[in-house]
Amino acid sequence: MIVAGPALIALGLGLFRRSEANRRNARRTRGEIVESGTRHMTGGWQPAIRYRYNVGDREFTGTLIEPPPGRRMGSARWARRVARRYPVGTRTTVFYLRDQPEVAFLHDQREMIWLIPAVLGVALIALGIARLTGNA
């Protein structure tokens, strides 16, 4: 437990750093939603959003909602809520990575998914310490 805790905390912080770096590196362009729905996958539901956008004279297609490595699956309710925000034909802002314009996303907001492994890591450390000291 005491070893797994720091590993989970490191994983959470790594996810946070990667997401923040991608947000800082993002540039804006306009795009259009070409597909909108939901899809059930093993492990949960995901929005099935596809959009087209241009960077310079090149056209790209994207499917990410959040900056990598953002949330990809969740409840059916969450997936439907996201899909309703992006009906087919909607013009929207698309954020793409300056160095990798083929990587794009629609939400340029801070995601909290990184907290899950970090909080689990802290809990495992606390549990491990409690067991070592005989308090569990």
C-alpha positions as CSV (number, residue, x, y, z in Angstrom):
1,M,0.0,0.0,0.0
2,I,2.7,2.4,0.9
3,V,4.5,1.7,-2.4
4,A,1.3,1.9,-4.5
5,G,0.3,5.2,-2.9
6,P,3.2,7.3,-4.2
7,A,2.9,5.5,-7.6
8,L,-0.7,6.6,-7.9
9,I,0.1,10.1,-6.8
10,A,2.9,10.3,-9.4
11,L,0.4,9.0,-12.1
12,G,-2.1,11.7,-11.1
13,L,0.5,14.5,-11.2
14,G,1.8,13.2,-14.5
15,L,-1.7,13.3,-16.0
16,F,-2.1,16.9,-14.6
17,R,1.2,18.0,-16.1
18,R,0.5,16.5,-19.5
19,S,-3.0,18.1,-19.6
20,E,-1.7,21.5,-18.6
21,A,1.1,21.4,-21.1
22,N,-1.4,20.6,-23.9
23,R,-3.7,23.4,-22.8
24,R,-0.8,25.9,-22.8
25,N,0.4,24.7,-26.2
26,A,-3.1,25.0,-27.7
27,R,-4.1,27.4,-30.5
28,R,-7.6,28.2,-31.6
29,T,-9.4,27.8,-34.9
30,R,-13.0,27.4,-36.0
31,G,-14.5,24.1,-36.8
32,E,-17.8,22.3,-37.6
33,I,-19.4,19.4,-35.9
34,V,-19.9,16.6,-38.5
35,E,-21.1,13.8,-36.2
36,S,-22.7,13.8,-32.8
37,G,-24.0,11.0,-30.7
38,T,-23.0,8.6,-28.0
39,R,-21.4,5.2,-28.0
40,H,-21.3,2.4,-25.4
41,M,-17.8,0.9,-24.9
42,T,-16.5,-1.6,-22.5
43,G,-16.1,0.3,-19.3
44,G,-18.6,3.1,-20.0
45,W,-20.1,5.5,-22.4
46,Q,-18.4,8.1,-24.5
47,P,-19.6,11.0,-26.6
48,A,-19.2,10.2,-30.3
49,I,-18.3,13.7,-31.6
50,R,-16.4,14.3,-34.8
51,Y,-15.5,17.7,-36.1
52,R,-13.6,19.2,-39.0
53,Y,-11.2,22.2,-38.7
54,N,-8.5,23.9,-40.7
55,V,-5.0,24.9,-39.7
56,G,-3.5,27.0,-42.5
57,D,-4.5,25.3,-45.8
58,R,-4.8,21.8,-44.2
59,E,-8.1,20.2,-43.1
60,F,-8.2,17.9,-40.1
61,T,-10.8,15.8,-38.4
62,G,-10.9,15.5,-34.6
63,T,-12.7,13.4,-32.0
64,L,-11.3,14.5,-28.6
65,I,-13.4,16.6,-26.3
66,E,-10.8,17.4,-23.6
67,P,-7.1,18.0,-23.9
68,P,-5.1,14.8,-23.9
69,P,-5.1,12.7,-21.8
70,G,-8.6,13.9,-20.8
71,R,-11.7,12.0,-19.9
72,R,-12.8,9.6,-22.6
73,M,-15.6,7.6,-20.9
74,G,-18.2,8.1,-18.3
75,S,-21.8,7.6,-17.6
76,A,-24.5,7.5,-20.3
77,R,-25.8,10.7,-18.8
78,W,-22.5,12.5,-19.1
79,A,-22.0,11.3,-22.7
80,R,-25.5,12.4,-23.7
81,R,-24.9,15.8,-22.1
82,V,-21.7,16.4,-24.1
83,A,-23.3,15.2,-27.3
84,R,-26.2,17.6,-26.9
85,R,-23.8,20.5,-26.6
86,Y,-22.5,19.7,-30.1
87,P,-25.3,19.0,-32.6
88,V,-24.3,18.3,-36.2
89,G,-23.7,21.5,-38.2
90,T,-22.7,23.6,-35.2
91,R,-19.7,25.9,-35.7
92,T,-17.5,25.9,-32.7
93,T,-14.0,26.8,-31.4
94,V,-11.5,24.0,-31.8
95,F,-8.2,24.0,-29.9
96,Y,-5.3,22.2,-31.5
97,L,-1.7,21.6,-30.5
98,R,0.7,24.1,-32.1
99,D,3.3,21.4,-32.8
100,Q,0.8,18.7,-33.7
101,P,-2.2,20.3,-35.4
102,E,-3.7,16.9,-36.0
103,V,-4.3,16.7,-32.2
104,A,-7.4,18.8,-31.3
105,F,-10.0,19.1,-28.6
106,L,-13.1,21.1,-27.9
107,H,-12.9,22.0,-24.2
108,D,-10.1,24.2,-23.1
109,Q,-10.8,23.9,-19.4
110,R,-8.9,22.4,-16.5
111,E,-10.1,18.8,-16.0
112,M,-9.9,17.1,-12.6
113,I,-9.5,13.5,-13.8
114,W,-5.9,13.6,-12.4
115,L,-7.3,13.9,-8.9
116,I,-8.7,10.3,-8.9
117,P,-5.3,8.5,-8.8
118,A,-3.8,11.2,-6.6
119,V,-6.5,10.9,-3.9
120,L,-6.4,7.1,-4.1
121,G,-2.7,7.3,-3.6
122,V,-3.0,9.5,-0.5
123,A,-5.6,7.1,0.9
124,L,-3.4,4.1,0.3
125,I,-0.5,5.8,2.1
126,A,-2.7,6.7,5.0
127,L,-4.0,3.2,5.2
128,G,-0.5,1.7,5.0
129,I,0.7,4.0,7.8
130,A,-2.3,3.1,9.9
131,R,-1.6,-0.6,9.5
132,L,2.1,-0.2,10.3
133,T,1.4,1.7,13.4
134,G,-1.4,-0.7,14.5
135,N,-4.2,1.8,14.1
136,A,-6.1,-0.1,11.4
